[in-house]
């Protein structure tokens, strides 16, 4: 049996690769359209109403082939939530706290990529809390998707109440 060739080239840096897909640090793509595929980015500085957003999940995951990003629910102001959906199957996970929810002394303990990502989204009132979801698919109706997501936002002066349908999903993942 012949010996394997020597490995040459730069070392693989798994931490840098991980930061590229980490929902807290990922650089998400911009709007783009080709002859067949549409990618649209939806951003908002207002929190999502958990009930309305939960009701919209089925339509959101079936409207696109692939979607991902980060979001915040009005009932979870300290919790950065990750969204990852492929072919109609969605995963919603706790991705840790928003930087704005941490004491400033803890910021130095975070990776530089995390601090840079937060700085890019920073707002004086909300800190790094932001809706940033990207949807890709053939013949995607970006306007319809944006209107649906906008309808899920918490209105000025509105309170989300205590019902959070995401509680069961997120609590089960913590137990597992």
N, CA and C atoms as an extended XYZ file, in Angstrom:
528
Properties=species:S:1:pos:R:3:atomname:S:1:resname:S:1:resid:I:1 pbc="F F F"
N         0.854       -1.191        0.000 N   UNK     1
C         0.000        0.000        0.000 CA  UNK     1
C         0.885        1.234        0.000 C   UNK     1
N         0.570        2.169       -0.859 N   UNK     2
C         1.360        3.395       -0.978 CA  UNK     2
C         1.078        4.318        0.203 C   UNK     2
N         2.083        5.073        0.567 N   UNK     3
C         1.945        6.035        1.662 CA  UNK     3
C         1.085        7.203        1.207 C   UNK     3
N         0.331        7.760        2.133 N   UNK     4
C        -0.491        8.930        1.836 CA  UNK     4
C         0.409       10.128        1.574 C   UNK     4
N         0.019       11.014        0.677 N   UNK     5
C         0.850       12.195        0.422 CA  UNK     5
C         0.880       13.103        1.649 C   UNK     5
N         1.941       13.856        1.776 N   UNK     6
C         2.083       14.785        2.903 CA  UNK     6
C         1.037       15.897        2.769 C   UNK     6
N         0.541       16.335        3.892 N   UNK     7
C        -0.422       17.436        3.926 CA  UNK     7
C         0.362       18.738        3.871 C   UNK     7
N         0.047       19.585        2.910 N   UNK     8
C         0.734       20.871        2.781 CA  UNK     8
C        -0.309       21.987        2.728 C   UNK     8
N         0.161       23.194        2.786 N   UNK     9
C        -0.739       24.342        2.719 CA  UNK     9
C        -1.033       24.883        4.101 C   UNK     9
N        -1.842       25.931        4.149 N   UNK    10
C        -2.153       26.549        5.449 CA  UNK    10
C        -2.979       25.607        6.322 C   UNK    10
N        -2.803       25.767        7.613 N   UNK    11
C        -3.547       24.946        8.568 CA  UNK    11
C        -5.026       25.340        8.543 C   UNK    11
N        -5.869       24.372        8.720 N   UNK    12
C        -7.307       24.607        8.781 CA  UNK    12
C        -7.638       25.176       10.153 C   UNK    12
N        -8.283       26.299       10.178 N   UNK    13
C        -8.639       26.942       11.438 CA  UNK    13
C       -10.137       26.720       11.688 C   UNK    13
N       -10.432       25.712       12.485 N   UNK    14
C       -11.830       25.352       12.707 CA  UNK    14
C       -12.599       26.446       13.435 C   UNK    14
N       -11.930       27.212       14.296 N   UNK    15
C       -12.661       28.268       15.008 CA  UNK    15
C       -13.124       29.350       14.034 C   UNK    15
N       -12.293       29.701       13.028 N   UNK    16
C       -12.712       30.683       12.032 CA  UNK    16
C       -13.861       30.154       11.184 C   UNK    16
N       -13.804       28.874       10.824 N   UNK    17
C       -14.894       28.277       10.056 CA  UNK    17
C       -16.184       28.276       10.865 C   UNK    17
N       -16.080       27.964       12.150 N   UNK    18
C       -17.263       27.928       13.009 CA  UNK    18
C       -17.910       29.305       13.111 C   UNK    18
N       -17.091       30.371       13.183 N   UNK    19
C       -17.642       31.723       13.280 CA  UNK    19
C       -18.405       32.123       12.023 C   UNK    19
N       -18.044       31.539       10.875 N   UNK    20
C       -18.744       31.868        9.634 CA  UNK    20
C       -20.180       31.368        9.627 C   UNK    20
N       -20.472       30.300       10.354 N   UNK    21
C       -21.826       29.749       10.377 CA  UNK    21
C       -22.546       29.989       11.698 C   UNK    21
N       -21.846       30.483       12.709 N   UNK    22
C       -22.449       30.788       14.002 CA  UNK    22
C       -23.470       31.910       13.807 C   UNK    22
N       -24.729       31.727       14.224 N   UNK    23
C       -25.747       32.757       13.999 CA  UNK    23
C       -25.425       34.083       14.688 C   UNK    23
N       -24.556       34.051       15.701 N   UNK    24
C       -24.190       35.293       16.387 CA  UNK    24
C       -23.170       36.100       15.601 C   UNK    24
N       -22.420       35.464       14.703 N   UNK    25
C       -21.345       36.154       14.000 CA  UNK    25
C       -21.425       36.028       12.481 C   UNK    25
N       -22.308       35.198       11.967 N   UNK    26
C       -22.364       34.945       10.527 CA  UNK    26
C       -22.667       36.206        9.744 C   UNK    26
N       -21.932       36.394        8.680 N   UNK    27
C       -22.231       37.468        7.737 CA  UNK    27
C       -23.252       36.916        6.761 C   UNK    27
N       -24.457       37.390        6.859 N   UNK    28
C       -25.524       36.867        6.025 CA  UNK    28
C       -25.543       37.607        4.694 C   UNK    28
N       -25.941       36.933        3.619 N   UNK    29
C       -25.889       37.542        2.287 CA  UNK    29
C       -26.866       38.694        2.122 C   UNK    29
N       -26.703       39.397        1.025 N   UNK    30
C       -27.586       40.509        0.680 CA  UNK    30
C       -28.643       40.040       -0.314 C   UNK    30
N       -29.620       40.905       -0.598 N   UNK    31
C       -30.624       40.595       -1.613 CA  UNK    31
C       -29.931       40.295       -2.943 C   UNK    31
N       -30.422       39.280       -3.627 N   UNK    32
C       -29.865       38.920       -4.936 CA  UNK    32
C       -30.927       38.201       -5.745 C   UNK    32
N       -30.879       38.376       -7.056 N   UNK    33
C       -31.819       37.701       -7.948 CA  UNK    33
C       -31.077       37.231       -9.187 C   UNK    33
N       -31.298       35.961       -9.541 N   UNK    34
C       -30.803       35.446      -10.815 CA  UNK    34
C       -32.036       35.117      -11.646 C   UNK    34
N       -31.840       34.464      -12.762 N   UNK    35
C       -32.989       34.102      -13.593 CA  UNK    35
C       -33.935       33.146      -12.875 C   UNK    35
N       -33.397       32.354      -11.960 N   UNK    36
C       -34.218       31.322      -11.318 CA  UNK    36
C       -34.346       31.463       -9.799 C   UNK    36
N       -33.365       32.058       -9.141 N   UNK    37
C       -33.307       32.062       -7.680 CA  UNK    37
C       -33.359       33.483       -7.136 C   UNK    37
N       -34.124       33.646       -6.063 N   UNK    38
C       -34.228       34.932       -5.370 CA  UNK    38
C       -33.741       34.750       -3.942 C   UNK    38
N       -32.902       35.673       -3.483 N   UNK    39
C       -32.508       35.730       -2.074 CA  UNK    39
C       -32.955       37.080       -1.555 C   UNK    39
N       -33.666       37.074       -0.445 N   UNK    40
C       -34.131       38.328        0.147 CA  UNK    40
C       -33.758       38.350        1.628 C   UNK    40
N       -33.393       39.531        2.086 N   UNK    41
C       -33.000       39.749        3.474 CA  UNK    41
C       -34.073       40.597        4.137 C   UNK    41
N       -34.518       40.159        5.303 N   UNK    42
C       -35.482       40.934        6.084 CA  UNK    42
C       -34.818       41.331        7.384 C   UNK    42
N       -34.848       42.616        7.668 N   UNK    43
C       -34.251       43.141        8.904 CA  UNK    43
C       -35.260       44.059        9.590 C   UNK    43
N       -35.225       44.036       10.904 N   UNK    44
C       -36.054       44.955       11.673 CA  UNK    44
C       -35.436       45.143       13.047 C   UNK    44
N       -35.628       46.293       13.614 N   UNK    45
C       -35.132       46.598       14.966 CA  UNK    45
C       -36.199       46.383       16.027 C   UNK    45
N       -37.418       46.026       15.622 N   UNK    46
C       -38.488       45.783       16.592 CA  UNK    46
C       -38.568       44.288       16.893 C   UNK    46
N       -38.957       43.939       18.114 N   UNK    47
C       -39.072       42.512       18.448 CA  UNK    47
C       -40.291       41.870       17.791 C   UNK    47
N       -40.225       40.568       17.654 N   UNK    48
C       -41.331       39.793       17.099 CA  UNK    48
C       -42.317       39.418       18.202 C   UNK    48
N       -43.593       39.449       17.853 N   UNK    49
C       -44.629       38.937       18.749 CA  UNK    49
C       -44.551       37.412       18.649 C   UNK    49
N       -44.326       36.697       19.754 N   UNK    50
C       -44.112       35.251       19.659 CA  UNK    50
C       -45.283       34.478       19.077 C   UNK    50
N       -46.511       34.858       19.395 N   UNK    51
C       -47.676       34.145       18.882 CA  UNK    51
C       -47.847       34.315       17.384 C   UNK    51
N       -47.759       35.564       16.922 N   UNK    52
C       -47.916       35.810       15.487 CA  UNK    52
C       -46.774       35.188       14.684 C   UNK    52
N       -45.565       35.276       15.209 N   UNK    53
C       -44.427       34.687       14.493 CA  UNK    53
C       -44.551       33.162       14.432 C   UNK    53
N       -44.981       32.567       15.519 N   UNK    54
C       -45.161       31.110       15.544 CA  UNK    54
C       -46.197       30.685       14.506 C   UNK    54
N       -47.279       31.461       14.400 N   UNK    55
C       -48.321       31.159       13.413 CA  UNK    55
C       -47.800       31.275       11.977 C   UNK    55
N       -46.798       32.117       11.760 N   UNK    56
C       -46.263       32.344       10.415 CA  UNK    56
C       -45.174       31.341       10.019 C   UNK    56
N       -44.682       30.553       10.962 N   UNK    57
C       -43.535       29.668       10.701 CA  UNK    57
C       -43.786       28.734        9.525 C   UNK    57
N       -44.919       28.061        9.478 N   UNK    58
C       -45.184       27.110        8.381 CA  UNK    58
C       -45.089       27.789        7.017 C   UNK    58
N       -45.695       28.953        6.911 N   UNK    59
C       -45.655       29.664        5.633 CA  UNK    59
C       -44.240       30.122        5.297 C   UNK    59
N       -43.499       30.550        6.296 N   UNK    60
C       -42.131       31.010        6.062 CA  UNK    60
C       -41.226       29.882        5.566 C   UNK    60
N       -41.345       28.698        6.172 N   UNK    61
C       -40.445       27.608        5.770 CA  UNK    61
C       -40.845       26.976        4.450 C   UNK    61
N       -42.109       27.095        4.068 N   UNK    62
C       -42.508       26.517        2.781 CA  UNK    62
C       -42.374       27.514        1.629 C   UNK    62
N       -42.219       28.795        1.944 N   UNK    63
C       -42.083       29.816        0.905 CA  UNK    63
C       -40.681       29.827        0.294 C   UNK    63
N       -39.710       29.243        1.000 N   UNK    64
C       -38.331       29.259        0.513 CA  UNK    64
C       -37.727       27.858        0.629 C   UNK    64
N       -36.636       27.663       -0.077 N   UNK    65
C       -35.921       26.386        0.004 CA  UNK    65
C       -34.952       26.417        1.170 C   UNK    65
N       -34.367       27.591        1.414 N   UNK    66
C       -33.368       27.732        2.468 CA  UNK    66
C       -33.548       29.070        3.140 C   UNK    66
N       -33.483       29.088        4.473 N   UNK    67
C       -33.510       30.348        5.208 CA  UNK    67
C       -32.695       30.183        6.480 C   UNK    67
N       -32.124       31.295        6.913 N   UNK    68
C       -31.341       31.259        8.146 CA  UNK    68
C       -31.207       32.663        8.690 C   UNK    68
N       -30.752       32.767        9.912 N   UNK    69
C       -30.526       34.078       10.500 CA  UNK    69
C       -30.685       34.087       11.996 C   UNK    69
N       -30.871       35.292       12.516 N   UNK    70
C       -31.023       35.483       13.962 CA  UNK    70
C       -32.233       36.386       14.198 C   UNK    70
N       -32.883       36.181       15.354 N   UNK    71
C       -34.069       36.991       15.639 CA  UNK    71
C       -34.266       37.106       17.137 C   UNK    71
N       -35.161       38.027       17.530 N   UNK    72
C       -35.495       38.174       18.949 CA  UNK    72
C       -36.989       38.297       19.133 C   UNK    72
N       -37.439       37.628       20.168 N   UNK    73
C       -38.858       37.636       20.534 CA  UNK    73
C       -39.069       38.622       21.674 C   UNK    73
N       -40.207       39.288       21.674 N   UNK    74
C       -40.518       40.268       22.718 CA  UNK    74
C       -40.508       39.633       24.103 C   UNK    74
N       -40.830       38.348       24.194 N   UNK    75
C       -40.865       37.664       25.486 CA  UNK    75
C       -39.490       37.173       25.933 C   UNK    75
N       -38.474       37.322       25.073 N   UNK    76
C       -37.116       36.847       25.377 CA  UNK    76
C       -36.092       37.926       24.986 C   UNK    76
N       -36.114       39.075       25.654 N   UNK    77
C       -35.247       40.176       25.234 CA  UNK    77
C       -33.750       39.909       25.400 C   UNK    77
N       -33.377       38.982       26.227 N   UNK    78
C       -31.957       38.698       26.429 CA  UNK    78
C       -31.430       37.562       25.589 C   UNK    78
N       -32.296       36.864       24.892 N   UNK    79
C       -31.946       35.616       24.207 CA  UNK    79
C       -31.884       35.785       22.694 C   UNK    79
N       -30.706       35.585       22.129 N   UNK    80
C       -30.534       35.589       20.681 CA  UNK    80
C       -30.990       34.224       20.179 C   UNK    80
N       -31.919       34.216       19.257 N   UNK    81
C       -32.437       32.958       18.728 CA  UNK    81
C       -31.961       32.764       17.296 C   UNK    81
N       -31.578       31.543       16.988 N   UNK    82
C       -31.082       31.200       15.655 CA  UNK    82
C       -32.177       30.509       14.871 C   UNK    82
N       -32.294       30.852       13.603 N   UNK    83
C       -33.273       30.290       12.670 CA  UNK    83
C       -32.498       29.592       11.570 C   UNK    83
N       -32.836       28.343       11.299 N   UNK    84
C       -32.193       27.603       10.219 CA  UNK    84
C       -33.238       26.672        9.623 C   UNK    84
N       -33.568       26.877        8.349 N   UNK    85
C       -34.600       26.057        7.707 CA  UNK    85
C       -34.131       25.624        6.320 C   UNK    85
N       -34.406       24.353        6.026 N   UNK    86
C       -34.073       23.782        4.715 CA  UNK    86
C       -35.233       22.892        4.299 C   UNK    86
N       -35.727       23.129        3.094 N   UNK    87
C       -36.753       22.270        2.486 CA  UNK    87
C       -37.937       21.991        3.407 C   UNK    87
N       -38.430       23.020        4.074 N   UNK    88
C       -39.628       22.868        4.889 CA  UNK    88
C       -39.402       22.422        6.316 C   UNK    88
N       -38.171       22.187        6.713 N   UNK    89
C       -37.867       21.775        8.089 CA  UNK    89
C       -37.111       22.918        8.759 C   UNK    89
N       -37.615       23.368        9.905 N   UNK    90
C       -37.020       24.510       10.588 CA  UNK    90
C       -36.432       24.104       11.931 C   UNK    90
N       -35.347       24.764       12.274 N   UNK    91
C       -34.734       24.612       13.586 CA  UNK    91
C       -34.655       25.996       14.216 C   UNK    91
N       -35.149       26.111       15.430 N   UNK    92
C       -35.048       27.342       16.201 CA  UNK    92
C       -34.294       26.979       17.465 C   UNK    92
N       -33.183       27.687       17.700 N   UNK    93
C       -32.343       27.348       18.853 CA  UNK    93
C       -31.898       28.600       19.589 C   UNK    93
N       -31.641       28.411       20.871 N   UNK    94
C       -31.063       29.453       21.704 CA  UNK    94
C       -29.590       29.561       21.323 C   UNK    94
N       -29.155       30.730       20.858 N   UNK    95
C       -27.761       30.932       20.472 CA  UNK    95
C       -27.019       31.748       21.522 C   UNK    95
N       -27.577       31.814       22.724 N   UNK    96
C       -26.931       32.553       23.803 CA  UNK    96
C       -27.504       33.949       23.935 C   UNK    96
N       -26.899       34.752       24.779 N   UNK    97
C       -27.430       36.096       25.001 CA  UNK    97
C       -27.000       37.079       23.921 C   UNK    97
N       -27.834       38.101       23.736 N   UNK    98
C       -27.417       39.240       22.936 CA  UNK    98
C       -26.304       39.927       23.716 C   UNK    98
N       -25.398       40.554       23.036 N   UNK    99
C       -24.314       41.274       23.704 CA  UNK    99
C       -24.900       42.340       24.630 C   UNK    99
N       -25.962       43.010       24.187 N   UNK   100
C       -26.603       44.061       24.981 CA  UNK   100
C       -27.190       43.539       26.287 C   UNK   100
N       -27.433       42.231       26.366 N   UNK   101
C       -28.002       41.645       27.583 CA  UNK   101
C       -26.930       41.263       28.596 C   UNK   101
N       -25.675       41.372       28.201 N   UNK   102
C       -24.567       41.003       29.083 CA  UNK   102
C       -23.998       42.229       29.784 C   UNK   102
N       -23.454       42.037       30.982 N   UNK   103
C       -22.759       43.164       31.600 CA  UNK   103
C       -21.532       43.514       30.756 C   UNK   103
N       -21.213       44.788       30.691 N   UNK   104
C       -20.105       45.231       29.837 CA  UNK   104
C       -18.792       44.529       30.172 C   UNK   104
N       -18.603       44.155       31.430 N   UNK   105
C       -17.377       43.469       31.843 CA  UNK   105
C       -17.219       42.120       31.147 C   UNK   105
N       -18.324       41.506       30.720 N   UNK   106
C       -18.268       40.193       30.063 CA  UNK   106
C       -17.919       40.292       28.574 C   UNK   106
N       -18.006       41.468       28.001 N   UNK   107
C       -17.776       41.627       26.568 CA  UNK   107
C       -16.374       41.198       26.153 C   UNK   107
N       -15.382       41.474       26.995 N   UNK   108
C       -13.998       41.107       26.672 CA  UNK   108
C       -13.797       39.598       26.627 C   UNK   108
N       -14.710       38.847       27.216 N   UNK   109
C       -14.597       37.386       27.218 CA  UNK   109
C       -15.093       36.770       25.913 C   UNK   109
N       -15.774       37.560       25.089 N   UNK   110
C       -16.324       37.069       23.827 CA  UNK   110
C       -15.292       37.200       22.711 C   UNK   110
N       -15.468       36.419       21.665 N   UNK   111
C       -14.540       36.460       20.543 CA  UNK   111
C       -14.598       37.817       19.850 C   UNK   111
N       -13.500       38.220       19.223 N   UNK   112
C       -13.528       39.467       18.460 CA  UNK   112
C       -14.606       39.454       17.369 C   UNK   112
N       -14.816       38.321       16.733 N   UNK   113
C       -15.848       38.226       15.685 CA  UNK   113
C       -17.223       38.516       16.261 C   UNK   113
N       -17.482       38.045       17.461 N   UNK   114
C       -18.781       38.282       18.114 CA  UNK   114
C       -18.967       39.759       18.412 C   UNK   114
N       -17.915       40.408       18.910 N   UNK   115
C       -18.001       41.832       19.236 CA  UNK   115
C       -18.157       42.678       17.969 C   UNK   115
N       -17.474       42.306       16.892 N   UNK   116
C       -17.597       43.037       15.628 CA  UNK   116
C       -19.011       42.885       15.068 C   UNK   116
N       -19.550       41.656       15.086 N   UNK   117
C       -20.905       41.425       14.584 CA  UNK   117
C       -21.919       42.264       15.368 C   UNK   117
N       -21.746       42.346       16.676 N   UNK   118
C       -22.650       43.153       17.497 CA  UNK   118
C       -22.500       44.638       17.175 C   UNK   118
N       -21.277       45.084       16.962 N   UNK   119
C       -21.045       46.495       16.649 CA  UNK   119
C       -21.703       46.884       15.324 C   UNK   119
N       -21.697       45.983       14.352 N   UNK   120
C       -22.308       46.268       13.053 CA  UNK   120
C       -23.819       46.461       13.158 C   UNK   120
N       -24.447       45.775       14.109 N   UNK   121
C       -25.904       45.865       14.283 CA  UNK   121
C       -26.305       46.801       15.427 C   UNK   121
N       -25.352       47.471       16.072 N   UNK   122
C       -25.635       48.203       17.305 CA  UNK   122
C       -26.587       49.373       17.093 C   UNK   122
N       -27.544       49.489       18.013 N   UNK   123
C       -28.527       50.568       18.026 CA  UNK   123
C       -28.544       51.133       19.445 C   UNK   123
N       -28.624       52.466       19.612 N   UNK   124
C       -28.568       53.045       20.960 CA  UNK   124
C       -29.629       52.503       21.926 C   UNK   124
N       -30.805       52.186       21.417 N   UNK   125
C       -31.892       51.715       22.291 CA  UNK   125
C       -31.890       50.193       22.471 C   UNK   125
N       -31.665       49.449       21.397 N   UNK   126
C       -31.801       47.989       21.437 CA  UNK   126
C       -30.477       47.239       21.486 C   UNK   126
N       -29.363       47.942       21.396 N   UNK   127
C       -28.068       47.260       21.344 CA  UNK   127
C       -27.947       46.471       20.057 C   UNK   127
N       -27.524       45.223       20.168 N   UNK   128
C       -27.340       44.391       18.966 CA  UNK   128
C       -28.570       43.557       18.627 C   UNK   128
N       -29.670       43.773       19.349 N   UNK   129
C       -30.900       43.019       19.057 CA  UNK   129
C       -31.449       43.463       17.704 C   UNK   129
N       -31.606       42.506       16.801 N   UNK   130
C       -32.093       42.824       15.462 CA  UNK   130
C       -32.661       41.551       14.828 C   UNK   130
N       -33.674       41.737       14.019 N   UNK   131
C       -34.172       40.637       13.188 CA  UNK   131
C       -33.298       40.640       11.941 C   UNK   131
N       -32.719       39.513       11.618 N   UNK   132
C       -31.902       39.417       10.396 CA  UNK   132
C       -32.107       38.015        9.839 C   UNK   132
N       -33.079       37.905        8.946 N   UNK   133
C       -33.422       36.609        8.353 CA  UNK   133
C       -33.258       36.685        6.842 C   UNK   133
N       -32.684       35.625        6.282 N   UNK   134
C       -32.418       35.551        4.847 CA  UNK   134
C       -33.165       34.352        4.280 C   UNK   134
N       -33.891       34.567        3.180 N   UNK   135
C       -34.678       33.513        2.533 CA  UNK   135
C       -34.226       33.371        1.087 C   UNK   135
N       -34.052       32.126        0.624 N   UNK   136
C       -33.636       31.854       -0.745 CA  UNK   136
C       -34.528       30.781       -1.343 C   UNK   136
N       -34.926       30.989       -2.589 N   UNK   137
C       -35.734       29.991       -3.278 CA  UNK   137
C       -36.076       30.427       -4.684 C   UNK   137
N       -36.570       29.503       -5.481 N   UNK   138
C       -36.977       29.854       -6.848 CA  UNK   138
C       -38.279       30.652       -6.816 C   UNK   138
N       -38.330       31.703       -7.623 N   UNK   139
C       -39.535       32.527       -7.747 CA  UNK   139
C       -40.085       32.991       -6.401 C   UNK   139
N       -39.221       33.285       -5.478 N   UNK   140
C       -39.609       33.740       -4.142 CA  UNK   140
C       -40.286       35.106       -4.242 C   UNK   140
N       -41.416       35.259       -3.593 N   UNK   141
C       -42.122       36.539       -3.569 CA  UNK   141
C       -41.638       37.323       -2.348 C   UNK   141
N       -40.568       38.082       -2.532 N   UNK   142
C       -39.936       38.799       -1.427 CA  UNK   142
C       -40.898       39.774       -0.755 C   UNK   142
N       -41.695       40.475       -1.532 N   UNK   143
C       -42.648       41.424       -0.959 CA  UNK   143
C       -43.641       40.752       -0.033 C   UNK   143
N       -44.174       39.623       -0.454 N   UNK   144
C       -45.132       38.871        0.373 CA  UNK   144
C       -44.464       38.394        1.669 C   UNK   144
N       -43.250       37.895        1.544 N   UNK   145
C       -42.511       37.418        2.720 CA  UNK   145
C       -42.252       38.560        3.702 C   UNK   145
N       -41.836       39.708        3.194 N   UNK   146
C       -41.569       40.867        4.053 CA  UNK   146
C       -42.852       41.341        4.733 C   UNK   146
N       -43.958       41.364        4.002 N   UNK   147
C       -45.238       41.776        4.611 CA  UNK   147
C       -45.646       40.808        5.721 C   UNK   147
N       -45.457       39.519        5.487 N   UNK   148
C       -45.792       38.518        6.504 CA  UNK   148
C       -44.941       38.729        7.749 C   UNK   148
N       -43.657       38.902        7.564 N   UNK   149
C       -42.764       39.112        8.711 CA  UNK   149
C       -43.071       40.429        9.417 C   UNK   149
N       -43.332       41.476        8.663 N   UNK   150
C       -43.687       42.765        9.271 CA  UNK   150
C       -44.946       42.642       10.126 C   UNK   150
N       -45.888       41.803        9.705 N   UNK   151
C       -47.128       41.618       10.474 CA  UNK   151
C       -46.881       40.890       11.794 C   UNK   151
N       -45.725       40.280       11.933 N   UNK   152
C       -45.378       39.554       13.162 CA  UNK   152
C       -44.679       40.437       14.191 C   UNK   152
N       -44.315       41.645       13.799 N   UNK   153
C       -43.604       42.540       14.710 CA  UNK   153
C       -44.533       43.060       15.804 C   UNK   153
N       -43.964       43.298       16.945 N   UNK   154
C       -44.702       43.885       18.056 CA  UNK   154
C       -45.008       45.340       17.704 C   UNK   154
N       -46.251       45.738       17.809 N   UNK   155
C       -46.657       47.113       17.510 CA  UNK   155
C       -46.244       48.033       18.655 C   UNK   155
N       -46.083       49.320       18.346 N   UNK   156
C       -45.761       50.293       19.383 CA  UNK   156
C       -46.813       50.247       20.480 C   UNK   156
N       -46.376       50.164       21.715 N   UNK   157
C       -47.284       50.122       22.852 CA  UNK   157
C       -47.920       48.770       23.112 C   UNK   157
N       -47.730       47.810       22.238 N   UNK   158
C       -48.308       46.470       22.404 CA  UNK   158
C       -47.455       45.649       23.374 C   UNK   158
N       -48.114       44.822       24.156 N   UNK   159
C       -47.414       43.891       25.044 CA  UNK   159
C       -47.717       42.477       24.572 C   UNK   159
N       -46.706       41.606       24.529 N   UNK   160
C       -46.922       40.269       23.977 CA  UNK   160
C       -47.700       39.329       24.879 C   UNK   160
N       -47.937       39.733       26.126 N   UNK   161
C       -48.607       38.821       27.053 CA  UNK   161
C       -47.633       37.761       27.537 C   UNK   161
N       -48.174       36.693       28.108 N   UNK   162
C       -47.311       35.659       28.675 CA  UNK   162
C       -47.201       34.431       27.787 C   UNK   162
N       -48.054       34.337       26.783 N   UNK   163
C       -48.019       33.160       25.914 CA  UNK   163
C       -46.841       33.241       24.955 C   UNK   163
N       -46.001       32.212       25.002 N   UNK   164
C       -44.861       32.117       24.104 CA  UNK   164
C       -44.808       30.682       23.595 C   UNK   164
N       -45.351       30.418       22.398 N   UNK   165
C       -45.372       29.055       21.873 CA  UNK   165
C       -43.980       28.482       21.636 C   UNK   165
N       -42.960       29.321       21.617 N   UNK   166
C       -41.594       28.831       21.434 CA  UNK   166
C       -41.024       28.222       22.707 C   UNK   166
N       -41.693       28.434       23.841 N   UNK   167
C       -41.202       27.914       25.114 CA  UNK   167
C       -41.024       26.407       25.064 C   UNK   167
N       -42.009       25.696       24.587 N   UNK   168
C       -41.921       24.233       24.533 CA  UNK   168
C       -40.760       23.770       23.663 C   UNK   168
N       -40.592       24.380       22.498 N   UNK   169
C       -39.512       23.998       21.599 CA  UNK   169
C       -38.151       24.242       22.225 C   UNK   169
N       -37.958       25.437       22.755 N   UNK   170
C       -36.659       25.805       23.299 CA  UNK   170
C       -36.360       25.070       24.606 C   UNK   170
N       -37.370       24.859       25.439 N   UNK   171
C       -37.160       24.132       26.689 CA  UNK   171
C       -36.829       22.668       26.441 C   UNK   171
N       -37.456       22.046       25.439 N   UNK   172
C       -37.152       20.651       25.113 CA  UNK   172
C       -35.716       20.508       24.627 C   UNK   172
N       -35.215       21.477       23.872 N   UNK   173
C       -33.835       21.409       23.392 CA  UNK   173
C       -32.850       21.557       24.551 C   UNK   173
N       -33.215       22.343       25.572 N   UNK   174
C       -32.333       22.494       26.728 CA  UNK   174
C       -32.240       21.202       27.524 C   UNK   174
N       -33.340       20.432       27.572 N   UNK   175
C       -33.365       19.176       28.321 CA  UNK   175
C       -32.556       18.109       27.605 C   UNK   175
N       -32.625       18.101       26.272 N   UNK   176
C       -31.962       17.049       25.479 CA  UNK   176
C       -30.467       17.058       25.570 C   UNK   176
